[in-house]
Each structure stands twice: as structure tokens, then as C-alpha cells.
Amino acid sequence: MNEKIITFFDKMQKVDRRVIYLIVALSIIIPLVIPFNSPTYTSEPTENIYRKIDSFAGDPNKAVLLSFMHDASTMPELFPMEVAVLRHCFERDVKVFTICFTPAAAPLVDYAINTAKENYDVSSGVDYLNFGYKPYSLFLPIVLGMGEDISEAVDTDSQGRKIKNLDIMKGIKNYDDMNLVIDFSGSGSALSWVTYARAKFGANVAAGITAVMVADNYPYLQTGQLLGMFRGLKGAAEYEKLVDVFASYESEEYPNGRPFSKEISKSINVPITKETITYVEDGQTIDTGIPLNYKYKTARIGMNAQSVAHIMIIVFILLGNIGFFVTRNKNENL
């Protein structure tokens, strides 16, 4: 083997681990501080959720329920997808309900709603409703009870108001109307909704989960028991793009958002370094004039940093392994 190559790998084997940690840290920090454009390709598990929610658009007799089953430790992955779903519902005039069964999730629900609604003229009790925190001991009675009558199963919202008296409940009675439940968690809690809400009442269930839980939930996605799945930060980034490309898209032809198209999803990427949403379509750049708010790009910016960091780690693993065998071979030949 070439002596220069052997010398190079010898030096690489002796690099101080603190240097490697510093390079990996910089590969994360720099893309977060200086965002760059990278393509975001959407996948079927994410697209299925988008299309289901979009099918409810403008229908006063359809709604979505978001279940927050996590604490602040998993916010980097789950919070962007929660905000993206809320934005989609607000953008397309879809009624949305929220609930949580852990005390730590209660402020996260409020935070997600307040973050998402800033650019929309929506109000509690009319366009959205937060059921608030309910003790986990009531999980089963509530999940089963909502299959019969939501207002009887939950009774009051987070502000202590009687749910049955609120405008948002007009046309909404049970899972026939609130026919999509998305459970956000760092565990397999979505399976409880599958076991009771789907198996008994036929409700559509989707999961928003951290990346480490994806493998555990895939069998239920493949069997159709889960309608769709947000897979970690990647799933959040995909949904951010879908909302910007379709739900937030405005033109004379499509004043309320353009219809979903797999081809458009593949061909259009929303840049994250522009002031407004800009598309390249049929070779022409179209500036929609819709402002891009930094907080609505967190997943895509995070994916850039995550991608660069993973590439650097893979490079170091390859160099380390090659260096090990080169050095061992050299020592054996001495």
C-alpha cells in the first residue's frame, strides 16, 4: 500500500477525540445558525395524514383530535409536527381538538396552539378547542366515551366551559365526525388509540413519534391500523413542506390552497433562506408573497443540521475502521 496513505491513516488514528467532538459540534451549530436550502422529499406515511386532514377542509361536520402524550424532553422532534398540523387545520378551516393525559404536556398544548395561531384569525371554542389535561386514569373511559358522545365523555374544556354549549361542537358528536386522532409521543401510546378508538369505533389513528420509536410502530402502519405516521424530525420537516406547498399556497386559480399532487410535492422545494415562499414551477420562479416565518421552518432547519452531523459521523466511522485495518496490516508486515 502507498506509504502516504498509510501515513495519513496513522495520523488519523492519533487525532485527539476532542477535535472530533468539536468538528461534530460545529457541523450541528453552523447549519442552525446559517440555514441552507436542501430538498425535502415527502413520504407516503406523512402524505396520508395530510390528505386525510385536507379532505375535511371547510366541512363543519368533520374534525381532528390531537393527543399530546409527551413532555419537554421530546419537543425538538414532536413540537414542529404539532405546530405544522395545527397550521394546516387553521389554514384549511378544519376544526381541531387537543387533549393530554400527562400534566407535563398541558403547557405544551397551549404553547403549540399559541405558536400556530399567531397568523390566523381563529378563536377557542369556535375553530379549535383544548380539552386540557385529564388524569390518565380517565384515559379509557374518555377514549371509549368519545365513541358515543364527546361532550359527555369530556364534559368541560381547559377553561372549565361546558363543551356541549360551544359553537365548535355543532355537527361534532363522536368518532364518526372527529374521525382522525393523531397521537404525539415518544412511546407507543398511539397503539392504545388503535386498540380502543379504531378497533371498536373505526376511528382513523395516526402517530407522531420520535425517530427511535419508528421501528416499533411500523408493523401497525403496514397493516393499516395506523393511517399515517410522522417519523421524527424528518416527518415534521415533510409536513412543514406540505403545508407551505399546498395548504398555504394562494393563487387566483386556487385561493384556498392547491390540491395535493405527488408530482408537485416531488418537483417543488420551499427555500428556507428567502423572505417569502418561492416556487420553481415549469422553469419559472413564482413568488407567492406569503411570508416565511422562522419558527415554521424549525424542522427543516433542524434536518439540515442533523444531516450534516450524520454525514460527519459516518465519515469518521469509515476513516476509523479503514485506519484500524490499515494500521493492523502494517504492524503484521513489520
N, C-alpha and C positions, 0 to 999 in steps of 0.2 A: 504493500500500500504506500501511496505517496507520503513522503516524510512530512510535508507541510500539513497534510490532512491529519496525520497522527498528532502533530504538534498542536494543531488547532483544538482537537478534541481533548488533548491533555490539559490545555489551558481551561477549556470549558468545564472540565471535571473539578477544577480547583476554584471556580468562581464562588465568592462568598455568597451564602444563601440570602444575606440581607440585600445584596444587589438584585437578586431575582425577585424578592418581595417588593422592592422599590419599583422595579420595572412593571410588575403586575399591578401595583397600586396606581402608577401613572397611566397605565392602559385603561384603567377604570375611570380615573378622575378627569383626564383630558377630554374624552368623548362627552362626559357630562357637562363640563364647563364650555366646551366648544362643540356644539352639536353638528353633525354632518348628515347628509342625506344617504340613506341606504334603502334598498327596496324592501317592502313588507308584503310578503305573499300570504294571502288568506287561505285557510284550510276549511274543509267541509264541516268539522265539528263546530267551528266558530260561525261559519256562514249559516248553518241550520238554525242557530239561535237568532241570528239577525233576521232571517226570513220569517221565522215564526212571529217575532215581535212586530215586524213590519206588516204582517198580514192582519194585525189588529188595528192598524193605523186609522184613526178617525172613527172607530166603532165604539160607541158609548157602552156597549154591552160586552166588551172584552177588556181584560186587564192582565197585568203581570204581577207576581209576588216575588220579592227579593228577600231571601233569608240570610241574615248576617250571622255566621257561626264562627267568628274568629276574634282575636284580639289584635293589639297594635303590632305584635311581632311579625305578622304576615302581611301587613299593609303594603309594603313595596310591590308585592305581586298582585294582591287582591283589590286594593283600593282603585287603581286605574281602570280595572274592568268594571267595577261597580259604578264609577262615575260615567264611563262610556255607555253603559246600559241605561242609566238614568237620563243621560243626554239624548239617547235615541228615543226613549219614551216621550220626553218633553218635546223633542223636535217633531215627532210624528203624531202627537196628540193621542198618546196611549196612556190609559190610566195605570198607575203603578202604586203598589202597596209594598211596605217594608215591615220586617219583623225581626226580632233577635231573641235568642233564648239563653244568652250569656250576658252578665252585667257589663263585662268589658267591651262588648260590641255596641252597647247603647249609644255612647258618644260618637262612635264611628259611623253609625247610621245618619245621625244629624250632620256630621261633617261631610259625608258623601252627598247628601241632599243639598246642603247649603253651597257646596262647591259646584255642583252640576246646574243648579237653578239660577245662577247669577245672570246668565244671558237670556233667560226665558221669563215670560210673563205667566207664571204658574203659581198656584196657591194651594195650601194644605186643605184637605177636605173636599177639594174640587178636582184638581188634576192629579194629586198624589196624596197618600195617607200613610203615616207612620204608626203602626200598631204599637210600637215601643217594645220595651223589654218585658218578656213573660218568663216566669220561672221554668226551668227545664222540666220540672215535674209535671207541668201542664202541656208539654210538647205533644204527647199522644192524644189527649183529649182535644187539643186545638186542631191538630192535623186532621183527625177523623171528623171533628165537628164542622170544619170548614167544607167538608164534602156535602154536608146537608144545608147549613146556613152559616155564612161567615159572620154575620152580625151577632148571632147567638154564641158562636164559638169564641169570639174575641171580645165582644161587648163594648169595650172602650178603647180609645187610641192613646197615644203617648201624652196627650194633653188632657186626658180624662173625659173627652167628649163621647157621647153615645154614638157609636158608629152608624147605627141604623138611621139616624137623623141627618147624616151628612149627604151632600149632593153627589159625592163620588160613588155612593152605594146604589144609585139609581141604575138599574139594569144589571147589577152585580149581586149574585146570590151565593154561588158555590163554585166548585171547580169547573163546571160547565162554562162559566163566564170568566173566572180567573184561571185561565187554562194554560198557564205556564209558570212553573216555580223554578227559580234559579237559586241554588244554594251555594253561598260563597264560604269556603272554609279551607283549612289546612289539614283536613282529615277526610274521612269517608262519610260524613254526615248526610250527604245527598242521598245515600242509599236508604236512609230512614224515610225520606220522602217517596222514593221509589217503592219501598215496601208497603207503605200505607196509602199515600195520596194517589200513586199511579195504579198499584195493584187493585185497590178497592174501588177507586172513583175514575180511573182513566186519565188522571191529570198528566200533562206533559211536564217532565222534570229535566232540568239541565244543571250542570255543575260548573262552578268557577273555583278552581283549586290551584294550590301551589304545585310547582313542577315536580316535586318529589312524590306527589300523590297520583300522578298521571297513570302510572303503570297499574296501580291498584284499581283504578276506575275504568280503564279501557274495556274490560270484558262487558261491562254494563252498557257502554257506548256501542260496542259491536253488536250486542243483542237487541239494541233499540230501546232498552229500558231507560237509558238517558238519551234525550233528544239531541243534545249537543254538549260541548264541553269547552270551557276556556282553560287552556293548558299553560298555567303560569303566566309570566310576563309576556311571553310570545302571544298567547291568546288575547291578552289585554291590548297589545300593540295591533293585532289584527282587527280587533273590534273598533279601536280608535280610527283606523283607516276606513273601515266600512261606514262608520257614521259620517266621516268627512266626505267620502266619495259619493255616498248615496243619500243618506238622511239629511245632511246639511247642504247638499247641492241645490242650488237655485238657478233657474233659467226661465225664460218665457214659456218654453215647452213643458218644463217640469217645475212648477212653482213650489211644490211640496216635497221635493226630493225625487231623484230619478229612480226608476225600477231597478232592482238588483239584477246584475248580469255578471256571470263568471268571467266573461271576456273582458269587460271593463275593469273588473277587480284585478285581473292579471296585468292589464296594459297601463293602468294609471297608478302612479305613486304620488302621494301627497308630501311635498317637501316640508321639512321641519325647520328650515332656516329662512323662510320667507315671511313677509309681514301678513300676507293673505294667502288663502288657499288657491293654488295654481295647478291646473291640469295640463298635460300634454296629450291632446286627442287629435287623431288624424293628422299628425305632424304639426299641429298648431297649438300654441300656448294660450290657454284660456285662464284669465284671472277673474275669479268669481267675485272678488271684493269682500269675501267673507273673512273676517279677521281670524288668525290662528292664535289662540291663547296658549301660552307656555304650559299652563297646568293641564291642558288637554292633550299634550304630547309626551307626557311623562313616560308612558310605557315604551313608546318608540325611541325616545332618547335613551331610556334605560337599556333597551335591547341593543342599541349601538355599543354602549359601554360593555354590556355582557358579551357581545360577540367578539369584540377586540380582546377582552380579557381571556375568553376561552381559547382564542387563536394563539395568544401568547403562551398560555399554559400548555397547549398541545405542542407548540414549538419546543418549549423547554423539556417536555417529556420525551419527545423524539430525540433531541440533542443529548439528553441524559442517557437514554438507552443505547443510542448509537455509540456515544462516548464510552460507555461501560464495556461494550463488546470489543471496541477498537483497542481500548487500553488492556483488556484481558488478553486479547490476541497478541498484542505487542509483548506483554510480560511472558507469555508462554513461549514466544520465539526467541527470548533472550538466552 
